[in-house]
Amino acid sequence: MRIAMTRKIPAVAEEILKELGDVDVWPEQLPPSPEKLLELASGRDGLVTTLNDRIDGAFLDQVPEVKVVSNFAVGFDNIDVDACTQRGVAVCITPDVLTDTTADFAFALLMAAARRVSESHQSIPKGEWKTWEPLGYLGQDVHGATLGIVGMGRIGVAMAKRASGFGMPVIYSDMNRNEHAEQELGVEYVEFNDLLQRSDFVSVHTPLTPQTRGLFGAAQFQAMKESAVLINTARGPVVDTDALVEALQSGEIWGAGLDVTDPEPLPADHPLLSIDRAVICPHIASASETTRSRMAQLAAENVKAVLTKTTPPRCLNPEVLSSD
């Protein structure tokens, strides 16, 4: 069997896949172009992809040998699952293993933005720290503040658990109620607009879909408190970047902590990067050594299972397996 990996990921993945046959790994830091991706995937039985790789019907029609696409991510907005299903291609992802690590980082962003950690740190090498200042870098309290979570899935639930340690009332909005979380954690389900108006911190944990693209725009920022902080560890296009810049510059909201952006990566001269109360990180929420290794292992096990005709750990369209 022949398998292609579109990026270098922890070595455990290649070790597992070499048991099946030849493994080709894209060697460069930047992801392959669409043309190079097609060349890499040609003649392969399975692919390990990342969120940078667009997998759709037009692509699959040119690589008919592919039987499985395993995304090195919990999200799959880069993959047309319906197109894969129509062509009998299994689509697999790596959920669960990154839930707690991502929630850890979301809460780290919340703390860093609220207490102006990045901004105050940067003042030191600039020579701006002259003395202790009674009014220096005043931030927002986290303890007792209301946290609004948009998307009460696995990561949203993990975020709510972390908030409980800070005595934060948690409200949430989602297309479907999570009654288990309501009973276990005491979180309150509210309508989206109500969440915007009541929350001191708004943390985004929703997948990117046609319905959530641009979910946060000018009207939503106007509805939020002037003291509110937006946290996004989901997907960049859920937030209208231009509207966010305007909201931060005009004082419609107080701050932001972003692990994902639109575009991604941001150009070095993007106005968002010049806003002191915006903490921006390069999509690293799941980037712990342990978690990324577990993701790599799961991504490889998904491919191995499909190609050996066993049940993969995490398959989005298992109906294609039963049709074999």
N, C-alpha and C positions, 0 to 999 in steps of 0.2 A: 504494500500500500504506500501511497505517497501523500504526504501532509505538508501544508504550508502554514507558517506562522508569520503574521504581517508585522510583528514587532518583536524585539527582544524582551522577553518576560522572564521571571525567575526560572532557574535551570531545571527545576523539578518537572516542568511541563515537557521539555524536550526529552528528558530521561524517560518519561512514561511513553511518549509517542514513538520513540525509537524502537520500542518493543514491537511496533506494528510494521515498521519499514523505514523508508527515507523521509527525513524531515528537513524542509528548506525554511530558513529563517531570514526575513528581511534584515539586512545588516546595519542599516542607517538609523540615525537618531530620529529624523523626520519620517513620517509615515509615507508609504508609497503613493505615487500619483495614481489616478484611476487607470492609466495605461500600464503602469508598472504592476499595479495590483492584479490586473487581468493576466499579465504575463506570469506573475508569481503563482496565480491560482490555476493556470492552465494545466490540465492533466492530473490535478490533485483530487484525492478522494475526500479529504476533509480540510477545513480551514479553521485556524484560530485567529479571530479578528479582534480589533479594538474599535472604540467608538468613532475613530477617524475614517473607518472603511465603510463606504456605501455599498450595501449588498441589496440589489433589486432584481426585478425580472430581466431587464436588459443585460445585466451582468451575468446572471445565472445561465441565460440562454447561450452564452459564449463559453461556459465551463460546465457542460452537461455531466461531467464525471463527478462533480461535487455532490456528496451525500449528506454532509453535515457542516453547519457553520456554528462554531462555538465562540460566543462573544466574551472577551475578557472584561466583563462588566456586569452589573446588575441591570443597567438600562439597555435598551435595544432599539432606540429611535433611529439608529443608523441602518437597521435591517427591515426590509419589507417582508414581514412574516407571512402575509397572505401569498405573496409571490413565491416564497420558499415552499409553502404548503402545497400550492398548485403544482409544483415541480418535484414534490416528494423529497424535499431537502429539510432535514431536521434542524431546528434552531434551538440552541442551548445558551444559557447564561450562568452567571456565578453569584446568585443571591445568598443571603444569610451570612456567609463568611465575612462580609464587610460591614454588616449592620452596626455593630458596636463601635468599630473603628471610625466609621463615618459620623456616627452620632457624637463620639468623643470630639471630633474635629469641629463639628457644627457648634458644639457648646464652647469650644475653645475660641472660635470666631466670635461668638456672642460675647464672651468675656473680653476678648481683645478689643472689639469695637466699642463696647460699653465703657471700658476703662482707658481707652485711648493708648493702648500699649504700643502699637507700632509708631504712632505719631510722636509719643514722648521719647521712645527709644531713639528715633531718628534725630531728635534735637541734640543728643549728646555728642555724636561725631561732628555735628555742625557747629559745636561750640556755643550752643544757645543755653545750656544749663549753667546758670551762674550761681544759683542758690535755691534753697527750698522756698516755694512760693505758695502762699495761702490760697491764691486763686489759679494756680497753675494746673492745667490739664484736668479740669473738672469734668467728670464723666457721669454716667447714669448708673444708679444702683441696679444690681441684678436680683439680690435677695428680695423676695416679696413682690417682684414685678410680674405682670401678667404676660405669659408667653402664648402667642397664637401660632399653632402649627397647621400648615397647609399641606394636607396629605398625611393621614394617620395610618400609614402602612408600617412595615417593620422598623424602618429608620425613624419615622415619626414617633412610634411608641417608645423606642430607645431614647429619643430626645426628651420625651415627656418624663421618663424615669429619671433622667439626669436633672431635670428641672425640679423634681420633687425634693431633692437634697438641698435646694436653695429656697425652699418654701414658696415656689412660684405657682400661682394658680395657672392652670393650663386649659385653654380653649382650643378647639380645632374645627377645621372645615374640610370636607371631603365629599366626593360624589356619593360615597356610601358610608353610612355610619359604622363605626367600630364599637359596637356595644360591649365587646369584651374589654376593650381599653377603658371604656367609661366605668365599667364595674370594678375592674382591677385597680385602675390608677386614679379614678375620680375626675377624669377629664370631662369637659363639657362640650357637647356638639353645638355649634352655632352656624348661622349663615355666613357666607364669605364676607359680606359687607359689614356685618356685625363684628366679625373678627378684626377687620381692619380698624374699626373705630375704637375697639376696646383694648387692643394689644399694645404693650410697651415694647415687646420684641416680636417680630414675625419671622418664623423660620420655615423655609420652603423645602418640602420633601415630596413633591409630586412628580410623576414621570412627565416627560415631554410628549405631548400629544397635540393634535390639531386644536383641541379644546383648551389646553393649558399654554400654548404658545402665546406670548404676549399677555399672560394673565395679569401681570403687574405693569400697568401703564400710568399715564398722567392722572386719570380719574381715581385710581386706587391709591396713589401716593397722596393725593389731596384728601382722601378719606382717612388717612392714618394720622396719628398724633404727631405734633411737631417734635416731640421728644422720642419718637419711635425709631427703632433700629431694625433694618431688614437683613436677614441672614439667608444666603442661598448656597446650598451644597447639592442642589438637584441638577438642573441643566440651565445653561446661560439664557437660551431663548425664552424661558418662562418669564423673564423680566425684559421690558423694553429699556435698553441701555440708555438711550437718549433721554427718555423720561426720567430715569433714575438720576442721571447727571443733573438735570434741571431741578429735580426735587431736592437733591442734596445742596446744590448751589443756592437755591432760593430759601432754604430752611424749611421746606414743607415736611421733611423728615430729618432726624438728627444725624443718623449715621447708617453705615452698611458694612457687612462682613461677607465677602463673596469668595467662594472657591471656584465658581464657574462664571463665565462671562459670555457675552455675545457682542463682538466676535471673540473667538478663542483660538490663539492667545490675543490679548489686547496689544495693539501697537504701543511702542514705548512712549509715544507722544499723545496717547489718548487722554482726554480731559478727566476721565474717571480717576486716573492715576495721580492727578495733581490735587485731589480733594483729600484734605487731612483726615477727615472722619470716615473715610472709606478704606477698609482693610482688604486688600486683594491678594489672593494666593493662587498659584498656578495649578489648580485642579489636583490637589494632593490629599483629599479627605480620606481616601482609603490607603494612603501611602505609609503603612507601617511594614516592616520587614516580614512579620508573621502573616499579616493579612494578604499582602500581595503574593506571598508564596502559596497560601491556601487558595487564592483565586486562580493562580496558575495551575495548581494541581487539579482543581475542579474543572477548569476549562479543558485540560487534557483528558481527564477521565470522561467527560462528556463525549469527546471525539472517539475515544477508545471504545466506549460502550456502543455507540451507534454503529461503528464500523465492524464490531464483533457481534452485532445483533443481540445485544443485551440492553437493558433499560438504563438510559443515561440518568445521572443524578438530577439534572434540571433541564427539562425540555419544554419549550413553549408550545409545540405542536405535536404531541405524542401520537396523533392520529396517523402521521406519516410512517410511524414505526410499525403499527399494526397492519399497515397495508402491504408490507413486504411479504 
